[in-house]
Amino acid sequence: MKKLLILFIGVLPMSILNAQDISDALRYSTGDAQGTARFKAMSGAFGALGGDLSALSINPAGSAIFNRSHASLSISNLNNDTRTNYFGTLNSDSNSSFDLNQAGAVFVFNNTNTESPWGRFTLGLSYEQTQNFDDDFFASGTNSRSIDSYFLAYAQGLRLDEISAFPGETDDEAYGDIGAVFGFANQQGYLGYESYILEPDTDDDANTVYTSNIAPGDFYQEYSYAATGYNGKFGVNAAIQYDENIFLGLNLNSHFINYERSTYLYESNSNVGSLVNEVGFENNLSTIGSGFSFQLGTIAKVNESLRVGFSYDSPIWYTISEETTQYLSTVRDEGGSTETRTINPQIINIFPDYKLQTPSKITGSAALILGKQGLLSFDYSRKDYSKTKFKPETDSHFSAQNMIISNTLKAANSYKIGGELRFDQLSLRGGYRFEESPYQDTTFYGDLTGYSLGLGYNFGGTTIDLAYQNSERDMNYQLYNIGLTDSAKLNTDNSLVTLTLNLRL
């Protein structure tokens, strides 16, 4: 991102930003601990099992299952394959990234008082990546709607003198001043007007009606998307055993967000009467955030073969900061010759911090222990995404977005099943998961299905585990939230390979 001149907009009233929407809320409300290889090989079905560092992310009581202190470290390779369909034109892209996605340790303290019903007590520290945002895709096709609809949607109703430069003002000065005084919507109007896309009905400061210099017809469009970053958490865990068969646990989690996204739209047309024939529009977003959550959980040994578990995940209370930059270029026909107009303000829009509350989650689990031969485990979770909220709720923009979230999203169930077979020191594992779409319209954002495989070898005090997990989902990606709201149909296929080293301490 271009950071030659920094513009602080921290004093702006929140209601005139109009930047955050349902896609941001969902991005930071979803996620699943990438975790250890054993955890991933069984598709994360560990709510009633414990005895694994990543099992603590599902049920904090799981650390009290450990008989001895334990540490683990995991690295992973995530590969994203994305196929796009935009007005019948197909494209495909692939992206791969390596990460240190998990590290942690649990320390076990045994109660030496044999008459007490309270058994061992554990303390744990962990880091886990919950989302990897590294992704890119390319969409192209011929549309009957132009990017001019984006700028028209923002500009209509705004005074001309509030979206145009003063005589002698540079693009940097005008774009920055308009943003500081009037906000994001006026900046978009400025870009559209100064690039000759928008034509005022009258050349008067009080004008509020605009038409387009791009004539109706067909428009060839290319849209490039590139994102990077991750969402993760640091957790402090405490758990205790009671009366041999009951385990209780608590997690206190510190969350963080680091996300960057860049999009670029290229559009061309040869429509009769079109003054502007080419448009290039770039948007960059940088987001950082921090948050807090807690988890409560219990595991009960019903008998030697059956365990059941229940856990509650609180909402995550985030505070989020965002920065944006923009670039716009047009090519127009001026009396039979072409002229290029480039607006490249060296300005970073720094928005006031806002808060996001994600929905809580409940998980019920059951596990069948097959002696030393293996195990079978099942997890069911429910999370009501319609409860996601931007704050402060008194802000008019956030209130409107919260209403959209409430009417568009729903409670989603997830089902995970995993199994393990042991042959002396060797373990073979597999799993399956199904996660319902958080959207009421599942054709817009589909369900997720996935499977996993893995193996592990126990060397005594050291264990090495390897896992492969695959998941797939269909969704529609909306290019812009206003005006040009057409969507590219995406099929995402994610493959994750994880290697974990476990140590008994």
N, C-alpha and C positions, 0 to 999 in steps of 0.2 A: 504494500500500500504506500502511496506517495505522501510523505510527511514533511513537506518543506515548510508549510505554514500551518500552525495549529489554531483552530477556532474552538473555544470553550463555549458550550451552550448549556452549561449546568444550571443557569438561572431560568431556563424556559419553563413555562407552565406545562405540566405533563400532557394536558389535553390537546396540545397542538402538535405533538410529535407524530402520532399516527404511524408508528413503526412496528410495534409488536402485534402479533396476531396468533391464530390458533396453531399455525405450523411451529412457531417458537415454543408455545406451551407444550405441544406434544413431543417435540424434540428432546426437551429436558425432563419430561415425565416418564418416558419409556427407558428401557435399558435392562440389562441382565448381567450379573457378575460373570466376567469371562473365566476367572477362577483357575483352579488347579486342573491338571489333566484328568485325574480320576473323577472330579466333579463334572467336567465337560463330557467325558466319555459316557457318563450315565445321564446326560441331558439335564443335569442339575437337580435330579430327584433325590434330595438329601435331607429333606425336612425332618424326617424321623430317624435318621441314621447318625448324624454327627461324626466325630472322629476324623474330620477333614477340615483344613483351614477355611476352605470356601463354603463348607456346610454352614459355617457361622453366619454367612450372609443371608441364608434362608431362615435359620433358627439358631439364635444365640445360645440356646441350651446345649448345642452340639459339642461345645468345647469340653463339657464335663464328662463326655464319653471317653476322652483320652485317659489312658492309664499312666502315661509318661509325658513329659514335656516334649514338644514337637515343633519343628520349623519346616517351612517349605518356600520354594522360589520357583516361579514359572515364567517362561518366555513363550511367545506365540507369534504365529504368522497368520494374518487375516488377508484373504483374497476376495475381492468383490467383483463379480461379473454382472454388468448391467446391460440389458437389452432394452432399447427404446423404440417406440412406434409413435411417430408424430405425423398425423394426416397421411398415414399409409407408407411413410418412408421409414425403413428399419436401419438401426445402427447398433453397435455393440462396443462396450468399453470394459477394460479390466484394470483393477488397482490392487496393489499388494503393499503390506506394511508389516514390519517387525516391531514388537513391543515387549517390555518387561511388564507383564499384565497382572502379576500377583506376587506378594511377598508377605510373610507373617510368621508369628510364633505364638505358641500357647505354653504357659508355664503351669505345671500341676503341683498343688500343695495338698498333701494328705493329712487328714485329721487323725492325730495319734490317740485321741480319746475314743476308745472302743465302745464306750457306753453312750456316746452321743449319736442321735439319729442322723446328724449331718456328716456327710462323707467328705470326699475331696472337693477342693475349691480351686478354680482355675482363673487365670488372668491371661488375656490375649491381646496382641497388637497386630493389625493387618492393614495392608494396602491392596486395593483391587480396582482395576479399570472396569467400569460398568458400561461404557460405550466407547466405540472407536468411530470417529466421524470421518476418517479418511475415505473419500469417495469422489468419483468424477464420472460424468456421462456427457454425451453429445447427442443432440436431437436436431433433425432437419426435416423440412417439408414445406409444402405450399399451403398457405392459410388464406382465408378470405377476410381476415381481420388484421389490421396493422397495429404496430406499436403506437401509432398516433392516438389510439383510444386510451392508452395509459395517461398520456399527458393531457388530453382533453378532459378526462375524468377528474383530474386534480385541478385543472385551471378554471373550469366553468364556475362562475360565481365569484371569482377573485378579481379585484381591481387590477387594471393593466399596470398602474404605477406601483403595485405591490409584487409584481412578477417580472419587472424589467429593470434594466440598469439605468442609473443616472448618466447624463453626458460626462464622458471622460472616465467613467468607472471601468476597471478591469473586471474580467470574469471572477477572479479571486475575490475582489472586494464586493461585488454585487451579490454573488452566490452566498458569501459569508454573512453579509449584512442582512439579506433577506431571510436566511435561516435563523439568525439571532433574534430578529424582530418578529417575524411572522411564522417561521417553522418549516417543517418538512414539506408540506403540501405546496407551499408557495415556491420552495426551491424547485420542485418538479415542474411547476408552471413556468418558472424562469428558464429551465433547461429547454422546455418545449417551445417557448416563444423565441428565445435568443438563437435557437438552432433553425428557425424558420419553419418548423413543423406546424406551429399554431399561428393563425391569422386572426387578429381582433376584428370584431364586427365594425367598430369605429376606432379610429386612431385618437383615442381620448383617454386620459388617465382614469376616468370613471367607468370605462368599458368593463363589462363582466361577461361578455358572450364571445366565444371563440369558435372558429371552424378550422378545418385541417387543410394544409397545402399538399397533402398526400391524397390523391384521387382514389376512389373505390376501385376494387378489382382483385387481382390475385397478388399475393406477397410471398416471395421465397424467404424463409427464415431459418437461421441456424442459431441454436442456443447451446452454450457451453456452461457446464457446472463443474466446479472444483471446490472441494471442502477438505479441511484437515482439522485435527484436534482430537480431544477425548474428554470423557466425563469419568470421574473417579471418586474414590472415597478412602479416607483413613478411619479405621474403627478401633475403638477400645472395647474389649469384651470382658465380662465377668460372668461366671456360671458356678453352680454348686449342685452337688448330689445330695438327695435326701432319701433316707430309708432304702437304700440300695436301688430302688426302681424309679425314682422321680428325679428329673434333672430340670433346673431352672436357670434361665440366662437373660442377660441384658447387653445390648450394644448401644454405644454412643458414637455416632458417625459424623465426621466432618467431610462435606462434599465440595467438589470444585469442578468448574467448567472452564474449558479452554477450546474455543471454537472459532474458526475462520472460514469464510465462504466467499467465493468470487464467481459472478455470473456475467456472461457476455452474450448479447443478442445482436446478430447481424441480420438486416432486412434489406431486400432490394425489390424494386418493381419497375415495370415499363408501362404502367397504366397511362392511358391518354388523359392529358390535363393535369398530371401529377408534377408539381413543382419540385418536390423532394423525392429523389429516386433511391437513395441509400441511407441507411441509419445504422450506426454502431453504438450500443448502449451498454456500459459496464457498471456494475454495482459490486462493492466490496463491503463485507461486514466482519467485524472483529468483536468477539464476545468473551468476557471473563465473568465468572461468578463464583460465589461461595455459599454454602448452605449447611444446615444441621438437620439431623433426624435421629430417632431412636427406635430400637426394636426390642420386643419382649417375646420370650418363647419358652416352651416347656416340651419335654419328651418324657414319655412314660413307657416302661417295660411292662407290658401286659402279662407276658410269660417269657420263657426262654426263646420263643420263636417270633413273637409279635411285638413291635414297637409302634406307638402312635405319637404324633407331634402336632403342635399348634403354635403359630407365631403371628404377631401383629407388627406391621411396619407402619410407623407414623408417616404423615406427610413429610416431604422435604421442604423446608422453608429457605428459599434461595433469595439472595440479593445479587442482581445482575447488572453489569455495565456493558454498554455497547458503543461502538464507533463505526461510522460509515464513511466511504468516499464514493464519488461518482465521476463518470466520464461519458461524454456524448459527442458523437461526430455525425455530420450529415453531408450528403452531396446533393446539390440542387442544380437545376437547369436555369441559368440566368441569361436569357436572350440568346439561346443556342449554344452557349458555352457552359461548362460545368464549374462549379465553385464549391469548395469544401469549407465547412464551418466546424471548427473543433472547440468544444468547451471542456476544458480540463482544469477545473479549479483545484489548486493545491491546498485543499481544505479538508481537515478531518472533523466531521460532525461528531461531537462528544455529547451523548444524551445523558440526562439525569438517570441515576440508578433507579431501578424498579424492582419490585418483589414478585416472586412467583411461588405459589403453594401447590405442590403436586398432590395427587390423591394418595390416601393410605391404602394398604393392602393387607389382606388376611390370607394365611396359608394353612391348610390342613394336610397332614401327611400320615402315611402308614408304610411300614417296612416288615417284610418277612425274612427272618434270618434263618438260613439253611445250614446251621452249624458251621463247620469249617469249609463246607463246599461252596458257599456263596450266599447271595441275597437277592431280593427283589424289592424295589421301592417305588412308591407312587406319591406325587405331590399334586394338590389342587390349590390354585390361587385365584383370588377375585380382586379386581381393582377398578374402581369407578372413575373413569377419566372425565366424566362430566362434572366432577367436583374440582377439577383444576381451576385455579383462580389467579388472575393478575391482581396485584395490589399496588397502590391503595384503591379499594373498590369505589371510593367516592369520585375518582377521576372518570369523566364521561367516556373517554375512549376505552379505558379498561372495563368499565361497566358494560359497554356494548360488546367488547370481545368476550367477556365472561358469559354474556347471554348467548352468543354464538357457540361457545364451547358447550354450554349446558344443553343447547338444542341439537348439536351436531355429534357430540361424543356420547359414549355410553359405558356401562360397566362391561368389562371384558374378563372372561375366564381363561385360565391356562391350565393345561394338563401335561404332566411330565411323568414318564415311567423309565426306570433304569434297572439294570441287572448286572450282576457280577458272578463269574464262575472262577473258582480257585483250583489250581493244580500245583500243589506244593508251593514253590516260590513264585509261580507265574499266575497272573490274574488276567482274565479276558472280560471285557465290559462292552455294554451296548445300551442305547437309550433312544427314546422318541419323545418329541414334544409337539404340542399344538397350542397356539396362542390365538385367541379370537381378536379380530380387528377392534380397535378402540372407537372406530367410526360406526355410526348407525347405518350409513350407506357403505356396505362392504365392497361394492363395485368400485368405489373411489379409493379405498384403502383395504386390501384384502387380509385374510387370515394368514398367519405364519405357520408353516410346518417345517419340521426338522428332524434329523436323526443323527446319531453319534456312534462312534466305535472307538475302542481303545484297549490298551494292555498295560500291565505293570509288572515289574520284577522286584522282589524283595531280597536284598542282599544281607539282611539282618538288621543293622541299625540304619541302613540307608535304603530308600526305595526310589526307583526311577519309573515315571509314568509317561505314557504318550497317548494323545487323543486326537481324533479327527471329528469335527462337527460340521454339519451342513444344514443350512436353512434357506428357505425360499419364500418370497412374498411378491404379489402383484399390487401395484398402486398407480395412481395418477398423480403426477407432479404438476401443480399449477404454476405457470411461469411467473405471473404477477398477481397480487391480491386485488387489483383494481384495473379496469380497462381491458387489457390483454390477459384475460383470465383463462385462456385455453390451456389444456393440459397435455403433457406428454405421457404416454402409457409406459410404465417401467416394470420390467421383471428383474428383480434383484436376486442373485444367487450368491450367498456368502459361505465361504469355506474357512474354517479356523483349525489350525494345527497347533497343539499346545504340548510343551515338554516341561515336566515338573521334577525337581529334585526334592525329596523329603528326607529329613534327618530327625532321628530320635536324640533328644538332648539329655 
